[in-house]
Amino acid sequence: MQGGPFKTRPVAAAPRGLLSGAELRTGYAPANPWLDACVNRGLALLLLPLVSPLLLLIVLLQKMLVRGPVFYAGRRLGKDRKEFNILKFRTLSFKAGTVTRDQTLPRRSMTETRIGIYLRRSRLDELPQLFNILRGDMVFFGPRPIRPEIEDLYRKEVPGYEERFRIRPGLVGFAQALMTHETPKALRARFNRMCCRTPIRYGAAFGFLAYVGICVLSKSIRLAVSGLAGQFRPLAEHRWLRTGFNCPPDSRVELDEGNSTHVGAICGISDEVLQFVSTRPFPQGEHFVMLTRKRKSGRVCRLKVRAKIEHSEPVGIGQSGFANFATYSTTSMAARHFIERYLLQSSVISS
């Protein structure tokens, strides 16, 4: 990726590969901690006035739509395992504390507030961490901080996990931006470990920060526009087609049945549920269906999954179309990564 964390040409006589360090433009390790603190705090001071209108807008929406506090402060482990309180916009209801006591937030926990779903998907809930950077708890580039309650779980699963505590945690982590939740923990930890050993180069790091900022802003606008436009579409009354699902662009469902082919446009997908519209109803029952997504580059990505089509109902003007509801499953880590990356678009840098 041009301008990202990787070099366009490998270093001569160095080991190659994504996880070797030879391809990395910048890591997390500062050569001068005092200079690093000045750079990070100075940049945070410059950015806060620029994003303050957005911060104020989110605060007002939180006050109007959600009862309770606007911000969330939770314990995290920082450099040398020193605890600090991370700041976020609150996105979860009060019952989330019992769900996430000793684990990460489970899927389909149904604990997000009305605006929390949007804030989590757009990553705007992380903006208050600029104040953590000002206080010196965090920096812009580093491994994402973790809760003390779940540290032991990761330490048991991932060798060398404690090396991340040599570096201050970051607002943006390369593993977080480039990988998805379904990327194996061992791979993410190995990538983080390599970054913690590689010196930071501020030009490349700030270029990557700018790229991530553009991706977050673009996704935030796209989600907001899509949500508003959805209120005026023929499918608006069918809330089960919209709530809690991602709607990837240029994506389809294809089913070959004998001499006929059924084609539908994906209008909602979660990690287990698929919703799509078509000009004729898909046959109910279990089938192998092809999920396709055309990317901006023109490349078409395809994945075959087993789907159980549960329900179809007429929708649209004159009920000329059909909304189809299905559950689906994948059988490999590679297939799950495809879903996360290209259809759920759960990574910060979407594809």
C-alpha positions in Angstrom: 0.0 0.0 0.0 1.5 3.3 -1.1 2.1 5.6 1.9 1.2 2.8 4.3 3.4 1.0 6.8 5.2 -1.1 4.2 8.2 -0.3 2.0 7.8 -0.5 -1.8 11.1 -2.4 -2.1 12.6 -4.8 0.4 15.8 -4.1 2.2 18.7 -5.8 0.5 20.0 -8.9 2.2 17.2 -8.8 4.8 14.7 -11.6 5.4 11.5 -10.9 3.5 7.8 -11.4 4.2 5.1 -9.5 6.0 6.1 -10.6 9.4 9.9 -10.4 9.0 10.3 -6.7 9.5 12.1 -6.2 6.2 8.9 -4.8 4.5 8.0 -2.5 7.4 8.3 1.3 6.8 7.9 2.1 10.5 7.3 0.4 13.8 6.4 1.6 17.3 9.7 1.9 19.2 10.9 5.5 19.8 14.6 6.2 19.8 14.1 9.1 22.2 11.2 8.8 24.6 11.2 12.5 25.5 11.1 13.6 21.9 8.4 11.0 21.2 6.3 12.4 24.0 6.6 16.0 22.7 5.7 14.9 19.1 2.6 12.9 20.2 1.3 15.6 22.6 2.0 18.4 20.2 0.1 16.6 17.4 -2.8 15.9 19.8 -2.9 19.6 20.7 -3.1 20.5 17.0 -5.8 18.0 16.2 -8.2 18.7 19.2 -9.4 22.1 17.8 -9.9 20.5 14.4 -12.1 17.7 15.7 -13.8 19.7 18.4 -17.0 20.4 16.3 -17.3 16.6 15.7 -16.8 15.9 19.4 -19.5 18.4 20.3 -21.9 17.0 17.8 -21.5 13.5 19.2 -21.9 14.8 22.7 -25.2 16.4 21.7 -26.5 13.3 20.0 -25.6 11.2 23.0 -27.5 13.6 25.3 -30.5 13.5 23.0 -30.6 9.7 22.3 -29.1 8.0 25.3 -29.7 8.1 29.0 -26.7 8.2 31.3 -23.1 9.4 30.9 -21.7 10.4 27.6 -18.2 9.1 28.2 -16.8 5.7 29.3 -13.7 5.4 31.3 -12.3 1.9 31.7 -9.1 0.4 33.1 -6.4 -0.5 30.6 -2.8 -1.7 30.8 -0.2 0.7 29.5 3.6 0.8 29.3 5.3 -1.4 31.9 1.8 -2.7 32.7 0.9 0.5 34.5 -2.9 0.9 34.7 -4.7 4.0 33.3 -8.3 4.9 32.4 -9.0 5.0 28.7 -11.6 7.5 27.5 -14.2 6.6 24.9 -17.7 7.7 23.9 -20.1 5.3 25.7 -21.5 2.9 23.1 -22.9 0.1 25.4 -25.8 0.0 27.8 -25.3 -0.5 31.5 -25.9 -4.3 31.3 -22.7 -4.7 29.2 -20.6 -4.7 32.4 -22.0 -8.2 33.2 -21.4 -9.4 29.7 -17.8 -8.2 29.3 -16.5 -8.8 32.9 -13.8 -11.3 31.9 -13.9 -11.4 28.1 -14.1 -9.2 25.1 -17.5 -8.2 23.9 -19.3 -11.2 22.4 -21.0 -11.1 19.0 -24.7 -10.4 19.0 -24.5 -9.2 22.6 -27.3 -6.7 21.8 -25.8 -4.2 24.3 -25.1 -1.3 22.0 -27.0 1.9 22.5 -29.0 3.6 19.6 -26.0 5.7 18.6 -23.4 3.2 19.9 -23.8 0.9 16.9 -22.8 3.8 14.5 -20.0 5.0 16.8 -18.4 1.5 17.1 -18.7 0.7 13.4 -17.3 4.1 12.3 -14.6 4.0 15.1 -15.6 7.6 16.2 -16.0 6.3 19.7 -12.2 6.3 20.0 -11.8 10.1 19.5 -11.7 11.1 23.2 -8.4 9.1 23.4 -6.7 12.3 22.2 -7.0 13.4 25.8 -5.2 10.1 26.8 -2.4 11.1 24.5 -2.2 14.6 26.0 -2.0 13.0 29.5 0.9 10.7 28.3 -1.0 7.4 28.8 -1.0 6.7 25.1 0.6 7.6 21.8 -0.8 7.7 18.3 1.0 4.6 17.1 1.2 1.5 19.2 -0.5 -1.8 20.1 -4.1 -1.3 21.3 -4.4 -1.3 25.1 -6.1 -4.3 26.7 -8.1 -4.7 29.9 -6.4 -6.2 32.9 -9.1 -8.8 33.3 -8.4 -10.5 29.9 -4.6 -10.2 29.9 -4.1 -13.7 31.3 -6.2 -15.2 28.5 -4.0 -13.7 25.8 -0.7 -14.5 27.7 -1.7 -18.2 27.8 -2.6 -18.3 24.1 0.2 -16.1 22.6 3.9 -16.6 23.4 5.8 -13.4 24.0 2.6 -11.4 24.5 4.2 -9.3 27.3 6.6 -7.6 24.8 3.8 -5.2 23.9 4.1 -3.6 27.4 7.5 -2.2 26.4 5.7 0.4 24.3 3.0 2.9 25.2 -0.4 1.7 23.8 -1.6 3.5 20.7 -4.8 5.2 19.3 -4.0 3.4 16.0 -2.4 0.0 15.8 -1.2 -1.5 12.5 -2.7 -4.9 13.4 -6.0 -3.2 14.3 -6.1 -1.2 11.1 -5.0 -3.9 8.6 -6.5 -7.1 10.1 -9.9 -8.2 11.3 -11.3 -9.7 14.5 -11.1 -13.1 12.8 -7.4 -12.9 12.1 -5.8 -15.5 14.4 -4.5 -14.0 17.7 -1.1 -15.6 17.2 -0.7 -13.8 13.8 -1.8 -10.4 15.2 0.5 -10.8 18.3 3.4 -11.7 16.0 2.8 -8.6 13.9 2.5 -6.4 17.0 5.7 -8.0 18.4 7.6 -7.1 15.2 6.3 -3.5 15.3 7.4 -3.1 18.9 10.9 -4.1 17.9 11.1 -1.8 14.9 12.0 1.9 15.3 9.4 4.5 14.5 9.8 6.7 11.5 7.6 9.7 12.0 7.1 10.6 8.3 5.8 7.1 7.4 3.8 6.9 10.7 2.0 10.2 10.2 1.3 9.4 6.6 -0.4 6.2 7.8 -2.3 8.1 10.4 -3.6 10.5 7.8 -4.7 7.5 5.6 -6.5 5.9 8.5 -8.2 9.2 9.3 -9.4 9.5 5.8 -10.8 5.9 5.9 -12.6 6.6 9.2 -14.1 9.9 8.0 -15.2 8.3 4.7 -16.8 5.3 6.5 -18.5 7.6 9.0 -20.0 9.7 6.2 -21.0 6.6 4.2 -22.7 5.0 7.2 -24.6 8.2 8.1 -25.8 8.8 4.6 -26.8 5.2 4.2 -28.7 5.3 7.5 -30.6 8.5 6.5 -31.3 7.2 3.0 -32.6 4.0 4.3 -35.5 5.8 6.1 -37.0 6.7 2.7 -36.5 3.4 0.8 -39.3 0.9 0.2 -37.5 -1.4 2.6 -37.6 1.1 5.5 -40.6 -0.5 7.2 -38.8 -3.9 7.3 -36.5 -3.1 10.2 -35.2 -6.6 10.4 -33.4 -5.9 7.0 -31.4 -3.0 8.4 -30.8 -3.1 12.1 -27.3 -4.3 13.1 -26.2 -5.4 9.7 -23.5 -4.3 7.3 -24.5 -3.5 3.7 -21.4 -4.0 1.5 -21.6 -2.3 -1.9 -21.6 -4.2 -5.2 -22.2 -7.5 -3.5 -24.5 -10.4 -4.6 -25.8 -13.8 -3.7 -26.0 -16.4 -6.5 -27.7 -19.8 -6.4 -27.5 -22.3 -9.3 -30.5 -24.6 -9.2 -30.8 -26.9 -12.1 -31.2 -24.9 -15.3 -32.0 -21.6 -13.5 -29.9 -19.1 -11.6 -31.2 -17.0 -8.8 -29.4 -13.7 -8.2 -30.0 -11.3 -5.2 -28.4 -8.1 -4.0 -27.0 -8.3 -0.4 -28.7 -5.6 1.8 -27.5 -6.9 5.1 -25.0 -9.3 6.5 -23.9 -10.2 10.0 -21.5 -13.0 11.1 -24.3 -15.6 10.7 -27.2 -14.0 9.0 -27.6 -13.0 5.4 -30.4 -10.8 4.0 -30.8 -10.0 0.3 -33.4 -8.8 -2.2 -34.3 -10.4 -5.5 -36.8 -10.1 -8.3 -38.1 -13.6 -7.5 -38.0 -15.6 -4.3 -35.1 -17.9 -3.5 -36.1 -21.5 -2.8 -36.2 -22.3 0.9 -34.0 -24.9 2.4 -30.2 -25.6 2.6 -28.1 -24.7 -0.5 -24.6 -23.8 -1.4 -24.6 -20.2 -2.5 -21.9 -18.0 -4.0 -21.2 -14.6 -2.3 -19.5 -12.1 -4.6 -18.2 -8.6 -4.0 -16.8 -6.3 -6.7 -14.1 -4.1 -5.3 -13.2 -0.6 -6.4 -10.2 -2.0 -8.3 -12.6 -4.0 -10.4 -11.5 -7.3 -8.9 -14.4 -9.7 -8.0 -14.0 -11.7 -4.8 -16.0 -14.9 -4.5 -16.8 -17.3 -1.7 -19.1 -20.3 -1.6 -20.9 -20.9 1.7 -23.6 -23.2 3.0 -26.8 -21.2 3.5 -30.2 -22.1 4.9 -32.8 -19.9 3.3 -35.5 -19.5 6.0 -38.0 -16.9 4.7 -39.0 -14.7 1.7 -41.6 -12.0 1.6 -42.7 -9.5 -1.1 -41.4 -5.9 -0.8 -41.2 -2.8 -2.8 -43.7 -0.8 -5.0 -46.4 -3.2 -6.0 -44.6 -5.9 -4.1 -42.5 -6.6 -7.2 -39.5 -7.8 -5.4 -38.7 -10.2 -2.6 -36.7 -9.9 0.7 -34.9 -13.1 1.6 -33.6 -14.1 5.0 -31.0 -16.8 5.5 -28.5 -18.1 8.0 -25.1 -19.3 6.7 -21.9 -20.9 7.9 -18.2 -21.1 7.0 -15.9 -24.0 7.5 -12.4 -22.5 7.5 -10.4 -19.6 8.9 -9.7 -18.3 5.4 -13.5 -18.2 4.6 -14.2 -16.4 7.8 -11.5 -13.8 7.1 -13.1 -13.3 3.6 -16.4 -12.5 5.3 -14.9 -10.2 7.9 -12.7 -8.3 5.4 -14.8 -8.0 2.3 -18.5 -8.2 3.4 -18.6 -7.2 7.1 -15.8 -4.7 6.3 -14.8 -4.9 10.0 -11.2 -3.7 9.6 -10.4 0.0 9.9 -9.0 0.1 6.4 -11.9 -1.4 4.4 -11.5 -3.3 1.2 
